[in-house]
Amino acid sequence: MEGLINKWKKRLNIEDWEILTDDISNHPIEYNGESYFVGIYRDFDIKQAVIHHDVPLTEECIIHELLHIVFPEPQEDETYQDYERWITEAAKNLSEQG
C-alpha cells in the first residue's frame, strides 16, 4: 500500500505530505447507506493525512482520497455531491491510466 501511496503522491505533486492509513475494520462504520467506509482526515498546516478504512484499500480508493488533498473543497458554484462525483470519476480515470 505504501508503494501505491508514494506513486500517487508523486503523480499528484503532494510528495511533501505524510500519508498514513488506519484500518478500522474492527469498528465498521455505515456511511451514507454504504456497507463500507473509506475517508481521509487532512491537516493542511502540517501536511499530514490519515486514510481511515474498514475495507482493503484499492488503488482507486487511494487516488480518490489523495485527490481530496489536491482539491480540498467544492468550487464556489458546485454542490458537495457534484464535487464528490467529480473526485470519484477522476480517481477512476486516473486508476485506469495507471
WOURDA-V117323 format. One record per residue. N is the residue number from 1. RES is the residue in one small letter. NEAR is the number of other ideal C-beta (glycine too) atoms within 12 Angstrom. D_FIRST is the distance of its C-alpha to the first C-alpha in Angstrom with 2 decimals. Layout:
BEGIN
N:RES:NEAR:D_FIRST, N:RES:NEAR:D_FIRST
END
This chain:
BEGIN
1:m:21:0.00, 2:e:15:3.80, 3:g:12:5.38, 4:l:26:5.24, 5:i:30:6.25, 6:n:18:8.66, 7:k:21:9.91, 8:w:36:10.89, 9:k:27:12.21, 10:k:16:14.39, 11:r:21:15.50, 12:l:26:16.39, 13:n:13:18.09, 14:i:30:16.55, 15:e:17:15.51, 16:d:15:17.75, 17:w:29:15.69, 18:e:20:13.70, 19:i:35:10.87, 20:l:23:10.20, 21:t:28:9.04, 22:d:23:11.77, 23:d:19:11.94, 24:i:21:15.58, 25:s:17:16.13, 26:n:9:19.20, 27:h:12:20.70, 28:p:17:20.21, 29:i:20:21.57, 30:e:11:23.66, 31:y:16:23.28, 32:n:13:25.68, 33:g:8:26.52, 34:e:13:23.00, 35:s:12:21.97, 36:y:21:18.42, 37:f:25:17.13, 38:v:35:14.35, 39:g:26:15.64, 40:i:33:15.25, 41:y:21:17.59, 42:r:27:18.48, 43:d:16:20.83, 44:f:17:22.28, 45:d:8:24.58, 46:i:13:22.08, 47:k:16:19.27, 48:q:18:16.74, 49:a:31:14.83, 50:v:24:13.22, 51:i:39:11.47, 52:h:27:13.25, 53:h:30:12.61, 54:d:24:14.55, 55:v:21:12.93, 56:p:17:9.61, 57:l:34:7.68, 58:t:20:8.49, 59:e:24:8.37, 60:e:26:11.78, 61:c:33:11.07, 62:i:35:8.80, 63:i:38:11.68, 64:h:33:14.21, 65:e:43:13.40, 66:l:39:13.27, 67:l:35:16.54, 68:h:34:18.03, 69:i:33:17.94, 70:v:26:19.54, 71:f:23:21.98, 72:p:18:22.51, 73:e:18:25.57, 74:p:17:27.60, 75:q:13:30.30, 76:e:8:33.77, 77:d:7:35.04, 78:e:15:31.89, 79:t:13:31.32, 80:y:14:28.10, 81:q:12:27.86, 82:d:15:28.31, 83:y:21:25.73, 84:e:22:23.10, 85:r:16:24.21, 86:w:23:23.88, 87:i:31:20.32, 88:t:23:19.45, 89:e:18:21.35, 90:a:25:19.93, 91:a:29:16.28, 92:k:19:17.48, 93:n:16:19.43, 94:l:25:16.81, 95:s:24:14.29, 96:e:12:17.36, 97:q:13:18.12, 98:g:12:14.77
END
